Amino acid sequence: MSHSIEPVALCQSPYKQKFAIPRQPNLVPAAIGRLLLQGDCNRDECVRGLEQFSHLWLIWSFHQNLEQGWKPMVRPPRLGGNARVGVFASRATFRPNGLAMSVVKLHRVLKEGKQHIVEISGLDLLDGTPIFDIKPYVPYSDAVPDAIGGYASDAPTPMPMRVLDAAEQQWQQAQQRYPEFAQLAEQVLAQDPRPAYQREAGREYGVQLHDLDLRWQVIDGCNCVTAVVSI
């Protein structure tokens, strides 16, 4: 049986590229995004009562991965990028139907002109991601205190960060443009977004946050910001 669905919203996110997006939601609380309701869902009735809840479930699509298909076995980053597990034993982005789900924090529901917007944080979604459903998170049934997390039972150890002197002025300018930038950058880099197979000493990495290119190197286990450049 096939089933055709249309997005109920589109996501505006500070993450402009797939690289360095946190591998799970809520690892970067400073990541603030907006859900722009679409079509028949862009109406007062659809969000009435939503602000009674602190968190939401989002059902969404890895829309930039769909054309590449999927594989039944994947290599989770938590296993070093070498060991293989079944796709259903992972949260890999290349999935049979390309669907994902995330729990995010709800900040507020607002309206700009005729556009209804749901403001959220802690998201792990690429800018422009189609949202197929929005549901309230219900703590008494959705939280499972004694759940077992398999090979991903423990949260990753965050990496420290510092700004090199050569990048300090650019760093300050970035914070003037985006007040949450310092927290966002630090929390993103704390997850060590480098691919498991590309962690050479001295290599410079870059990620686009908003319209800024954040560049860094890992020196003695610390993320060292080398530049913050406008794109």
Biotite code that builds the C-alpha atoms (Angstrom):
import biotite.structure as struc

atoms = struc.array([
    struc.Atom([0.000, 0.000, 0.000], chain_id="A", res_id=1, res_name="MET", atom_name="CA", element="C"),
    struc.Atom([1.371, 3.416, -0.939], chain_id="A", res_id=2, res_name="SER", atom_name="CA", element="C"),
    struc.Atom([0.469, 6.593, 0.887], chain_id="A", res_id=3, res_name="HIS", atom_name="CA", element="C"),
    struc.Atom([1.148, 10.113, -0.344], chain_id="A", res_id=4, res_name="SER", atom_name="CA", element="C"),
    struc.Atom([1.740, 12.864, 2.229], chain_id="A", res_id=5, res_name="ILE", atom_name="CA", element="C"),
    struc.Atom([2.414, 16.578, 2.032], chain_id="A", res_id=6, res_name="GLU", atom_name="CA", element="C"),
    struc.Atom([4.399, 18.725, 4.505], chain_id="A", res_id=7, res_name="PRO", atom_name="CA", element="C"),
    struc.Atom([2.410, 20.495, 7.193], chain_id="A", res_id=8, res_name="VAL", atom_name="CA", element="C"),
    struc.Atom([5.309, 22.904, 7.785], chain_id="A", res_id=9, res_name="ALA", atom_name="CA", element="C"),
    struc.Atom([8.780, 23.872, 6.607], chain_id="A", res_id=10, res_name="LEU", atom_name="CA", element="C"),
    struc.Atom([11.649, 24.391, 9.023], chain_id="A", res_id=11, res_name="CYS", atom_name="CA", element="C"),
    struc.Atom([13.811, 27.497, 9.246], chain_id="A", res_id=12, res_name="GLN", atom_name="CA", element="C"),
    struc.Atom([17.035, 26.388, 10.907], chain_id="A", res_id=13, res_name="SER", atom_name="CA", element="C"),
    struc.Atom([20.491, 27.841, 11.649], chain_id="A", res_id=14, res_name="PRO", atom_name="CA", element="C"),
    struc.Atom([21.956, 24.683, 10.068], chain_id="A", res_id=15, res_name="TYR", atom_name="CA", element="C"),
    struc.Atom([22.486, 25.457, 6.387], chain_id="A", res_id=16, res_name="LYS", atom_name="CA", element="C"),
    struc.Atom([24.339, 22.230, 5.513], chain_id="A", res_id=17, res_name="GLN", atom_name="CA", element="C"),
    struc.Atom([24.156, 18.633, 6.705], chain_id="A", res_id=18, res_name="LYS", atom_name="CA", element="C"),
    struc.Atom([27.686, 18.549, 8.084], chain_id="A", res_id=19, res_name="PHE", atom_name="CA", element="C"),
    struc.Atom([27.894, 19.278, 11.833], chain_id="A", res_id=20, res_name="ALA", atom_name="CA", element="C"),
    struc.Atom([24.160, 19.026, 12.522], chain_id="A", res_id=21, res_name="ILE", atom_name="CA", element="C"),
    struc.Atom([23.957, 17.287, 15.929], chain_id="A", res_id=22, res_name="PRO", atom_name="CA", element="C"),
    struc.Atom([23.280, 13.579, 15.569], chain_id="A", res_id=23, res_name="ARG", atom_name="CA", element="C"),
    struc.Atom([20.405, 13.743, 18.062], chain_id="A", res_id=24, res_name="GLN", atom_name="CA", element="C"),
    struc.Atom([17.945, 16.473, 19.106], chain_id="A", res_id=25, res_name="PRO", atom_name="CA", element="C"),
    struc.Atom([18.432, 18.566, 22.261], chain_id="A", res_id=26, res_name="ASN", atom_name="CA", element="C"),
    struc.Atom([22.225, 18.220, 22.236], chain_id="A", res_id=27, res_name="LEU", atom_name="CA", element="C"),
    struc.Atom([22.413, 21.863, 21.117], chain_id="A", res_id=28, res_name="VAL", atom_name="CA", element="C"),
    struc.Atom([19.793, 23.821, 23.122], chain_id="A", res_id=29, res_name="PRO", atom_name="CA", element="C"),
    struc.Atom([21.005, 27.104, 21.598], chain_id="A", res_id=30, res_name="ALA", atom_name="CA", element="C"),
    struc.Atom([19.816, 26.018, 18.147], chain_id="A", res_id=31, res_name="ALA", atom_name="CA", element="C"),
    struc.Atom([16.594, 27.982, 17.641], chain_id="A", res_id=32, res_name="ILE", atom_name="CA", element="C"),
    struc.Atom([14.340, 27.339, 14.665], chain_id="A", res_id=33, res_name="GLY", atom_name="CA", element="C"),
    struc.Atom([10.903, 28.107, 13.334], chain_id="A", res_id=34, res_name="ARG", atom_name="CA", element="C"),
    struc.Atom([8.251, 25.917, 11.751], chain_id="A", res_id=35, res_name="LEU", atom_name="CA", element="C"),
    struc.Atom([6.274, 27.732, 9.068], chain_id="A", res_id=36, res_name="LEU", atom_name="CA", element="C"),
    struc.Atom([2.889, 26.072, 8.684], chain_id="A", res_id=37, res_name="LEU", atom_name="CA", element="C"),
    struc.Atom([1.896, 25.295, 5.108], chain_id="A", res_id=38, res_name="GLN", atom_name="CA", element="C"),
    struc.Atom([-1.292, 25.107, 3.038], chain_id="A", res_id=39, res_name="GLY", atom_name="CA", element="C"),
    struc.Atom([-4.468, 24.119, 4.842], chain_id="A", res_id=40, res_name="ASP", atom_name="CA", element="C"),
    struc.Atom([-2.474, 23.691, 8.071], chain_id="A", res_id=41, res_name="CYS", atom_name="CA", element="C"),
    struc.Atom([-1.569, 27.384, 8.156], chain_id="A", res_id=42, res_name="ASN", atom_name="CA", element="C"),
    struc.Atom([-4.539, 28.348, 10.284], chain_id="A", res_id=43, res_name="ARG", atom_name="CA", element="C"),
    struc.Atom([-5.363, 29.221, 13.889], chain_id="A", res_id=44, res_name="ASP", atom_name="CA", element="C"),
    struc.Atom([-7.330, 26.036, 14.495], chain_id="A", res_id=45, res_name="GLU", atom_name="CA", element="C"),
    struc.Atom([-4.321, 23.747, 13.885], chain_id="A", res_id=46, res_name="CYS", atom_name="CA", element="C"),
    struc.Atom([-2.212, 25.213, 16.686], chain_id="A", res_id=47, res_name="VAL", atom_name="CA", element="C"),
    struc.Atom([-4.935, 26.013, 19.207], chain_id="A", res_id=48, res_name="ARG", atom_name="CA", element="C"),
    struc.Atom([-3.892, 24.589, 22.595], chain_id="A", res_id=49, res_name="GLY", atom_name="CA", element="C"),
    struc.Atom([-0.351, 23.756, 21.454], chain_id="A", res_id=50, res_name="LEU", atom_name="CA", element="C"),
    struc.Atom([1.300, 26.120, 23.940], chain_id="A", res_id=51, res_name="GLU", atom_name="CA", element="C"),
    struc.Atom([0.023, 24.006, 26.825], chain_id="A", res_id=52, res_name="GLN", atom_name="CA", element="C"),
    struc.Atom([2.932, 21.648, 26.079], chain_id="A", res_id=53, res_name="PHE", atom_name="CA", element="C"),
    struc.Atom([6.642, 22.260, 26.695], chain_id="A", res_id=54, res_name="SER", atom_name="CA", element="C"),
    struc.Atom([7.957, 19.871, 24.018], chain_id="A", res_id=55, res_name="HIS", atom_name="CA", element="C"),
    struc.Atom([6.870, 18.531, 20.636], chain_id="A", res_id=56, res_name="LEU", atom_name="CA", element="C"),
    struc.Atom([7.434, 15.486, 18.468], chain_id="A", res_id=57, res_name="TRP", atom_name="CA", element="C"),
    struc.Atom([8.316, 16.324, 14.882], chain_id="A", res_id=58, res_name="LEU", atom_name="CA", element="C"),
    struc.Atom([7.990, 13.803, 12.063], chain_id="A", res_id=59, res_name="ILE", atom_name="CA", element="C"),
    struc.Atom([10.145, 14.953, 9.168], chain_id="A", res_id=60, res_name="TRP", atom_name="CA", element="C"),
    struc.Atom([12.159, 13.896, 6.134], chain_id="A", res_id=61, res_name="SER", atom_name="CA", element="C"),
    struc.Atom([15.859, 13.576, 5.303], chain_id="A", res_id=62, res_name="PHE", atom_name="CA", element="C"),
    struc.Atom([14.877, 15.332, 2.101], chain_id="A", res_id=63, res_name="HIS", atom_name="CA", element="C"),
    struc.Atom([18.394, 15.828, 0.734], chain_id="A", res_id=64, res_name="GLN", atom_name="CA", element="C"),
    struc.Atom([19.205, 12.116, 1.054], chain_id="A", res_id=65, res_name="ASN", atom_name="CA", element="C"),
    struc.Atom([16.213, 10.581, -0.708], chain_id="A", res_id=66, res_name="LEU", atom_name="CA", element="C"),
    struc.Atom([17.757, 10.350, -4.178], chain_id="A", res_id=67, res_name="GLU", atom_name="CA", element="C"),
    struc.Atom([20.733, 8.411, -2.811], chain_id="A", res_id=68, res_name="GLN", atom_name="CA", element="C"),
    struc.Atom([18.541, 5.565, -1.592], chain_id="A", res_id=69, res_name="GLY", atom_name="CA", element="C"),
    struc.Atom([19.241, 3.438, 1.458], chain_id="A", res_id=70, res_name="TRP", atom_name="CA", element="C"),
    struc.Atom([21.206, 0.405, 2.632], chain_id="A", res_id=71, res_name="LYS", atom_name="CA", element="C"),
    struc.Atom([20.156, -2.392, 5.013], chain_id="A", res_id=72, res_name="PRO", atom_name="CA", element="C"),
    struc.Atom([23.440, -2.129, 6.965], chain_id="A", res_id=73, res_name="MET", atom_name="CA", element="C"),
    struc.Atom([24.985, 1.105, 8.251], chain_id="A", res_id=74, res_name="VAL", atom_name="CA", element="C"),
    struc.Atom([28.017, 2.249, 10.256], chain_id="A", res_id=75, res_name="ARG", atom_name="CA", element="C"),
    struc.Atom([26.915, 4.330, 13.275], chain_id="A", res_id=76, res_name="PRO", atom_name="CA", element="C"),
    struc.Atom([29.334, 7.091, 14.338], chain_id="A", res_id=77, res_name="PRO", atom_name="CA", element="C"),
    struc.Atom([28.983, 5.908, 17.941], chain_id="A", res_id=78, res_name="ARG", atom_name="CA", element="C"),
    struc.Atom([30.712, 2.656, 16.915], chain_id="A", res_id=79, res_name="LEU", atom_name="CA", element="C"),
    struc.Atom([33.618, 4.501, 15.338], chain_id="A", res_id=80, res_name="GLY", atom_name="CA", element="C"),
    struc.Atom([32.293, 4.364, 11.798], chain_id="A", res_id=81, res_name="GLY", atom_name="CA", element="C"),
    struc.Atom([33.584, 0.805, 11.290], chain_id="A", res_id=82, res_name="ASN", atom_name="CA", element="C"),
    struc.Atom([31.183, -1.677, 12.901], chain_id="A", res_id=83, res_name="ALA", atom_name="CA", element="C"),
    struc.Atom([27.959, -2.358, 10.996], chain_id="A", res_id=84, res_name="ARG", atom_name="CA", element="C"),
    struc.Atom([24.420, -2.741, 12.334], chain_id="A", res_id=85, res_name="VAL", atom_name="CA", element="C"),
    struc.Atom([21.041, -3.038, 10.660], chain_id="A", res_id=86, res_name="GLY", atom_name="CA", element="C"),
    struc.Atom([19.470, 0.211, 9.543], chain_id="A", res_id=87, res_name="VAL", atom_name="CA", element="C"),
    struc.Atom([16.585, -0.317, 11.973], chain_id="A", res_id=88, res_name="PHE", atom_name="CA", element="C"),
    struc.Atom([19.110, -0.600, 14.821], chain_id="A", res_id=89, res_name="ALA", atom_name="CA", element="C"),
    struc.Atom([20.347, 2.896, 14.023], chain_id="A", res_id=90, res_name="SER", atom_name="CA", element="C"),
    struc.Atom([19.220, 6.440, 13.436], chain_id="A", res_id=91, res_name="ARG", atom_name="CA", element="C"),
    struc.Atom([21.024, 6.606, 10.116], chain_id="A", res_id=92, res_name="ALA", atom_name="CA", element="C"),
    struc.Atom([19.895, 9.314, 7.721], chain_id="A", res_id=93, res_name="THR", atom_name="CA", element="C"),
    struc.Atom([19.648, 6.913, 4.755], chain_id="A", res_id=94, res_name="PHE", atom_name="CA", element="C"),
    struc.Atom([16.434, 5.021, 5.523], chain_id="A", res_id=95, res_name="ARG", atom_name="CA", element="C"),
    struc.Atom([13.826, 3.107, 3.475], chain_id="A", res_id=96, res_name="PRO", atom_name="CA", element="C"),
    struc.Atom([11.307, 5.962, 3.618], chain_id="A", res_id=97, res_name="ASN", atom_name="CA", element="C"),
    struc.Atom([13.681, 8.758, 4.590], chain_id="A", res_id=98, res_name="GLY", atom_name="CA", element="C"),
    struc.Atom([11.677, 9.642, 7.695], chain_id="A", res_id=99, res_name="LEU", atom_name="CA", element="C"),
    struc.Atom([12.936, 10.917, 11.041], chain_id="A", res_id=100, res_name="ALA", atom_name="CA", element="C"),
    struc.Atom([11.502, 12.039, 14.365], chain_id="A", res_id=101, res_name="MET", atom_name="CA", element="C"),
    struc.Atom([12.768, 14.511, 16.937], chain_id="A", res_id=102, res_name="SER", atom_name="CA", element="C"),
    struc.Atom([11.684, 15.845, 20.293], chain_id="A", res_id=103, res_name="VAL", atom_name="CA", element="C"),
    struc.Atom([12.165, 19.631, 20.455], chain_id="A", res_id=104, res_name="VAL", atom_name="CA", element="C"),
    struc.Atom([11.373, 22.334, 22.979], chain_id="A", res_id=105, res_name="LYS", atom_name="CA", element="C"),
    struc.Atom([8.431, 24.601, 22.192], chain_id="A", res_id=106, res_name="LEU", atom_name="CA", element="C"),
    struc.Atom([9.051, 28.291, 22.839], chain_id="A", res_id=107, res_name="HIS", atom_name="CA", element="C"),
    struc.Atom([5.961, 29.973, 21.446], chain_id="A", res_id=108, res_name="ARG", atom_name="CA", element="C"),
    struc.Atom([3.359, 30.056, 18.712], chain_id="A", res_id=109, res_name="VAL", atom_name="CA", element="C"),
    struc.Atom([3.091, 33.312, 16.808], chain_id="A", res_id=110, res_name="LEU", atom_name="CA", element="C"),
    struc.Atom([1.646, 34.845, 13.673], chain_id="A", res_id=111, res_name="LYS", atom_name="CA", element="C"),
    struc.Atom([3.375, 37.184, 11.234], chain_id="A", res_id=112, res_name="GLU", atom_name="CA", element="C"),
    struc.Atom([0.787, 38.517, 8.836], chain_id="A", res_id=113, res_name="GLY", atom_name="CA", element="C"),
    struc.Atom([-1.006, 35.408, 7.590], chain_id="A", res_id=114, res_name="LYS", atom_name="CA", element="C"),
    struc.Atom([1.899, 33.082, 8.443], chain_id="A", res_id=115, res_name="GLN", atom_name="CA", element="C"),
    struc.Atom([1.537, 30.878, 11.542], chain_id="A", res_id=116, res_name="HIS", atom_name="CA", element="C"),
    struc.Atom([4.885, 30.006, 13.120], chain_id="A", res_id=117, res_name="ILE", atom_name="CA", element="C"),
    struc.Atom([5.939, 27.550, 15.805], chain_id="A", res_id=118, res_name="VAL", atom_name="CA", element="C"),
    struc.Atom([9.224, 28.592, 17.430], chain_id="A", res_id=119, res_name="GLU", atom_name="CA", element="C"),
    struc.Atom([11.338, 25.715, 18.768], chain_id="A", res_id=120, res_name="ILE", atom_name="CA", element="C"),
    struc.Atom([14.829, 24.961, 20.051], chain_id="A", res_id=121, res_name="SER", atom_name="CA", element="C"),
    struc.Atom([17.128, 21.969, 20.396], chain_id="A", res_id=122, res_name="GLY", atom_name="CA", element="C"),
    struc.Atom([16.416, 21.003, 16.801], chain_id="A", res_id=123, res_name="LEU", atom_name="CA", element="C"),
    struc.Atom([18.616, 18.759, 14.648], chain_id="A", res_id=124, res_name="ASP", atom_name="CA", element="C"),
    struc.Atom([17.028, 19.695, 11.314], chain_id="A", res_id=125, res_name="LEU", atom_name="CA", element="C"),
    struc.Atom([18.525, 21.184, 8.173], chain_id="A", res_id=126, res_name="LEU", atom_name="CA", element="C"),
    struc.Atom([17.163, 24.514, 6.946], chain_id="A", res_id=127, res_name="ASP", atom_name="CA", element="C"),
    struc.Atom([14.215, 23.855, 4.607], chain_id="A", res_id=128, res_name="GLY", atom_name="CA", element="C"),
    struc.Atom([13.350, 20.450, 6.075], chain_id="A", res_id=129, res_name="THR", atom_name="CA", element="C"),
    struc.Atom([9.736, 19.406, 5.362], chain_id="A", res_id=130, res_name="PRO", atom_name="CA", element="C"),
    struc.Atom([7.741, 18.576, 8.496], chain_id="A", res_id=131, res_name="ILE", atom_name="CA", element="C"),
    struc.Atom([5.058, 15.931, 8.032], chain_id="A", res_id=132, res_name="PHE", atom_name="CA", element="C"),
    struc.Atom([3.509, 16.025, 11.484], chain_id="A", res_id=133, res_name="ASP", atom_name="CA", element="C"),
    struc.Atom([3.679, 17.910, 14.788], chain_id="A", res_id=134, res_name="ILE", atom_name="CA", element="C"),
    struc.Atom([2.527, 16.188, 17.969], chain_id="A", res_id=135, res_name="LYS", atom_name="CA", element="C"),
    struc.Atom([2.675, 17.150, 21.648], chain_id="A", res_id=136, res_name="PRO", atom_name="CA", element="C"),
    struc.Atom([5.210, 15.307, 23.808], chain_id="A", res_id=137, res_name="TYR", atom_name="CA", element="C"),
    struc.Atom([3.356, 13.623, 26.682], chain_id="A", res_id=138, res_name="VAL", atom_name="CA", element="C"),
    struc.Atom([5.772, 12.896, 29.571], chain_id="A", res_id=139, res_name="PRO", atom_name="CA", element="C"),
    struc.Atom([3.782, 10.173, 31.356], chain_id="A", res_id=140, res_name="TYR", atom_name="CA", element="C"),
    struc.Atom([3.766, 7.923, 28.296], chain_id="A", res_id=141, res_name="SER", atom_name="CA", element="C"),
    struc.Atom([6.656, 9.138, 26.127], chain_id="A", res_id=142, res_name="ASP", atom_name="CA", element="C"),
    struc.Atom([9.387, 9.165, 28.805], chain_id="A", res_id=143, res_name="ALA", atom_name="CA", element="C"),
    struc.Atom([10.729, 5.701, 29.722], chain_id="A", res_id=144, res_name="VAL", atom_name="CA", element="C"),
    struc.Atom([13.132, 6.075, 32.684], chain_id="A", res_id=145, res_name="PRO", atom_name="CA", element="C"),
    struc.Atom([14.420, 2.485, 32.604], chain_id="A", res_id=146, res_name="ASP", atom_name="CA", element="C"),
    struc.Atom([14.894, 2.262, 28.821], chain_id="A", res_id=147, res_name="ALA", atom_name="CA", element="C"),
    struc.Atom([18.055, 0.570, 27.513], chain_id="A", res_id=148, res_name="ILE", atom_name="CA", element="C"),
    struc.Atom([20.056, 2.484, 24.902], chain_id="A", res_id=149, res_name="GLY", atom_name="CA", element="C"),
    struc.Atom([22.239, -0.296, 23.482], chain_id="A", res_id=150, res_name="GLY", atom_name="CA", element="C"),
    struc.Atom([25.489, 1.001, 22.010], chain_id="A", res_id=151, res_name="TYR", atom_name="CA", element="C"),
    struc.Atom([24.223, 4.588, 22.478], chain_id="A", res_id=152, res_name="ALA", atom_name="CA", element="C"),
    struc.Atom([23.318, 4.356, 26.149], chain_id="A", res_id=153, res_name="SER", atom_name="CA", element="C"),
    struc.Atom([25.583, 7.196, 27.314], chain_id="A", res_id=154, res_name="ASP", atom_name="CA", element="C"),
    struc.Atom([25.640, 10.799, 26.142], chain_id="A", res_id=155, res_name="ALA", atom_name="CA", element="C"),
    struc.Atom([28.790, 11.767, 24.244], chain_id="A", res_id=156, res_name="PRO", atom_name="CA", element="C"),
    struc.Atom([31.510, 13.506, 26.227], chain_id="A", res_id=157, res_name="THR", atom_name="CA", element="C"),
    struc.Atom([31.547, 17.168, 25.112], chain_id="A", res_id=158, res_name="PRO", atom_name="CA", element="C"),
    struc.Atom([34.768, 18.602, 23.672], chain_id="A", res_id=159, res_name="MET", atom_name="CA", element="C"),
    struc.Atom([36.073, 21.955, 24.951], chain_id="A", res_id=160, res_name="PRO", atom_name="CA", element="C"),
    struc.Atom([36.394, 24.979, 22.660], chain_id="A", res_id=161, res_name="MET", atom_name="CA", element="C"),
    struc.Atom([38.455, 28.142, 22.542], chain_id="A", res_id=162, res_name="ARG", atom_name="CA", element="C"),
    struc.Atom([38.747, 31.018, 20.089], chain_id="A", res_id=163, res_name="VAL", atom_name="CA", element="C"),
    struc.Atom([42.224, 31.683, 18.730], chain_id="A", res_id=164, res_name="LEU", atom_name="CA", element="C"),
    struc.Atom([43.460, 35.276, 18.954], chain_id="A", res_id=165, res_name="ASP", atom_name="CA", element="C"),
    struc.Atom([43.416, 35.649, 15.166], chain_id="A", res_id=166, res_name="ALA", atom_name="CA", element="C"),
    struc.Atom([39.657, 34.946, 15.115], chain_id="A", res_id=167, res_name="ALA", atom_name="CA", element="C"),
    struc.Atom([38.631, 36.944, 18.187], chain_id="A", res_id=168, res_name="GLU", atom_name="CA", element="C"),
    struc.Atom([37.445, 40.036, 16.322], chain_id="A", res_id=169, res_name="GLN", atom_name="CA", element="C"),
    struc.Atom([35.422, 37.944, 13.855], chain_id="A", res_id=170, res_name="GLN", atom_name="CA", element="C"),
    struc.Atom([33.960, 36.021, 16.809], chain_id="A", res_id=171, res_name="TRP", atom_name="CA", element="C"),
    struc.Atom([32.809, 39.235, 18.486], chain_id="A", res_id=172, res_name="GLN", atom_name="CA", element="C"),
    struc.Atom([31.250, 40.487, 15.242], chain_id="A", res_id=173, res_name="GLN", atom_name="CA", element="C"),
    struc.Atom([29.373, 37.206, 14.853], chain_id="A", res_id=174, res_name="ALA", atom_name="CA", element="C"),
    struc.Atom([27.914, 37.587, 18.346], chain_id="A", res_id=175, res_name="GLN", atom_name="CA", element="C"),
    struc.Atom([26.760, 41.100, 17.529], chain_id="A", res_id=176, res_name="GLN", atom_name="CA", element="C"),
    struc.Atom([24.849, 39.762, 14.526], chain_id="A", res_id=177, res_name="ARG", atom_name="CA", element="C"),
    struc.Atom([23.500, 36.679, 16.299], chain_id="A", res_id=178, res_name="TYR", atom_name="CA", element="C"),
    struc.Atom([23.338, 36.983, 20.116], chain_id="A", res_id=179, res_name="PRO", atom_name="CA", element="C"),
    struc.Atom([23.095, 33.194, 20.515], chain_id="A", res_id=180, res_name="GLU", atom_name="CA", element="C"),
    struc.Atom([26.027, 32.483, 18.180], chain_id="A", res_id=181, res_name="PHE", atom_name="CA", element="C"),
    struc.Atom([28.629, 31.787, 20.883], chain_id="A", res_id=182, res_name="ALA", atom_name="CA", element="C"),
    struc.Atom([26.446, 29.202, 22.601], chain_id="A", res_id=183, res_name="GLN", atom_name="CA", element="C"),
    struc.Atom([25.364, 27.691, 19.292], chain_id="A", res_id=184, res_name="LEU", atom_name="CA", element="C"),
    struc.Atom([28.919, 27.306, 18.006], chain_id="A", res_id=185, res_name="ALA", atom_name="CA", element="C"),
    struc.Atom([30.257, 25.930, 21.283], chain_id="A", res_id=186, res_name="GLU", atom_name="CA", element="C"),
    struc.Atom([27.448, 23.387, 21.602], chain_id="A", res_id=187, res_name="GLN", atom_name="CA", element="C"),
    struc.Atom([27.762, 22.277, 17.962], chain_id="A", res_id=188, res_name="VAL", atom_name="CA", element="C"),
    struc.Atom([31.521, 21.759, 18.207], chain_id="A", res_id=189, res_name="LEU", atom_name="CA", element="C"),
    struc.Atom([31.183, 20.053, 21.610], chain_id="A", res_id=190, res_name="ALA", atom_name="CA", element="C"),
    struc.Atom([29.581, 17.096, 19.790], chain_id="A", res_id=191, res_name="GLN", atom_name="CA", element="C"),
    struc.Atom([32.760, 16.604, 17.685], chain_id="A", res_id=192, res_name="ASP", atom_name="CA", element="C"),
    struc.Atom([31.015, 16.641, 14.287], chain_id="A", res_id=193, res_name="PRO", atom_name="CA", element="C"),
    struc.Atom([34.105, 15.404, 12.446], chain_id="A", res_id=194, res_name="ARG", atom_name="CA", element="C"),
    struc.Atom([33.548, 12.155, 10.508], chain_id="A", res_id=195, res_name="PRO", atom_name="CA", element="C"),
    struc.Atom([35.122, 9.200, 12.318], chain_id="A", res_id=196, res_name="ALA", atom_name="CA", element="C"),
    struc.Atom([37.274, 8.516, 9.247], chain_id="A", res_id=197, res_name="TYR", atom_name="CA", element="C"),
    struc.Atom([38.492, 12.130, 8.838], chain_id="A", res_id=198, res_name="GLN", atom_name="CA", element="C"),
    struc.Atom([40.163, 13.128, 12.082], chain_id="A", res_id=199, res_name="ARG", atom_name="CA", element="C"),
    struc.Atom([43.654, 14.007, 10.932], chain_id="A", res_id=200, res_name="GLU", atom_name="CA", element="C"),
    struc.Atom([45.762, 16.233, 13.169], chain_id="A", res_id=201, res_name="ALA", atom_name="CA", element="C"),
    struc.Atom([45.964, 19.808, 11.926], chain_id="A", res_id=202, res_name="GLY", atom_name="CA", element="C"),
    struc.Atom([43.085, 19.514, 9.448], chain_id="A", res_id=203, res_name="ARG", atom_name="CA", element="C"),
    struc.Atom([40.767, 22.532, 9.290], chain_id="A", res_id=204, res_name="GLU", atom_name="CA", element="C"),
    struc.Atom([37.023, 21.952, 9.257], chain_id="A", res_id=205, res_name="TYR", atom_name="CA", element="C"),
    struc.Atom([34.182, 24.309, 8.445], chain_id="A", res_id=206, res_name="GLY", atom_name="CA", element="C"),
    struc.Atom([30.442, 24.501, 9.002], chain_id="A", res_id=207, res_name="VAL", atom_name="CA", element="C"),
    struc.Atom([27.840, 27.060, 7.975], chain_id="A", res_id=208, res_name="GLN", atom_name="CA", element="C"),
    struc.Atom([25.739, 28.424, 10.840], chain_id="A", res_id=209, res_name="LEU", atom_name="CA", element="C"),
    struc.Atom([23.218, 31.024, 9.699], chain_id="A", res_id=210, res_name="HIS", atom_name="CA", element="C"),
    struc.Atom([25.173, 32.923, 7.016], chain_id="A", res_id=211, res_name="ASP", atom_name="CA", element="C"),
    struc.Atom([28.545, 32.495, 8.727], chain_id="A", res_id=212, res_name="LEU", atom_name="CA", element="C"),
    struc.Atom([31.300, 30.009, 7.949], chain_id="A", res_id=213, res_name="ASP", atom_name="CA", element="C"),
    struc.Atom([32.727, 28.746, 11.253], chain_id="A", res_id=214, res_name="LEU", atom_name="CA", element="C"),
    struc.Atom([36.176, 27.188, 10.838], chain_id="A", res_id=215, res_name="ARG", atom_name="CA", element="C"),
    struc.Atom([38.161, 25.244, 13.419], chain_id="A", res_id=216, res_name="TRP", atom_name="CA", element="C"),
    struc.Atom([40.974, 22.815, 14.097], chain_id="A", res_id=217, res_name="GLN", atom_name="CA", element="C"),
    struc.Atom([41.308, 20.224, 16.842], chain_id="A", res_id=218, res_name="VAL", atom_name="CA", element="C"),
    struc.Atom([44.482, 20.857, 18.858], chain_id="A", res_id=219, res_name="ILE", atom_name="CA", element="C"),
    struc.Atom([45.279, 18.643, 21.845], chain_id="A", res_id=220, res_name="ASP", atom_name="CA", element="C"),
    struc.Atom([41.653, 17.526, 22.123], chain_id="A", res_id=221, res_name="GLY", atom_name="CA", element="C"),
    struc.Atom([40.249, 21.072, 21.993], chain_id="A", res_id=222, res_name="CYS", atom_name="CA", element="C"),
    struc.Atom([38.184, 22.687, 19.231], chain_id="A", res_id=223, res_name="ASN", atom_name="CA", element="C"),
    struc.Atom([40.116, 25.818, 18.289], chain_id="A", res_id=224, res_name="CYS", atom_name="CA", element="C"),
    struc.Atom([38.165, 28.373, 16.249], chain_id="A", res_id=225, res_name="VAL", atom_name="CA", element="C"),
    struc.Atom([40.373, 29.737, 13.494], chain_id="A", res_id=226, res_name="THR", atom_name="CA", element="C"),
    struc.Atom([37.911, 31.996, 11.639], chain_id="A", res_id=227, res_name="ALA", atom_name="CA", element="C"),
    struc.Atom([34.276, 33.143, 11.405], chain_id="A", res_id=228, res_name="VAL", atom_name="CA", element="C"),
    struc.Atom([33.633, 34.470, 7.910], chain_id="A", res_id=229, res_name="VAL", atom_name="CA", element="C"),
    struc.Atom([30.480, 35.861, 6.287], chain_id="A", res_id=230, res_name="SER", atom_name="CA", element="C"),
    struc.Atom([29.238, 33.815, 3.346], chain_id="A", res_id=231, res_name="ILE", atom_name="CA", element="C"),
])
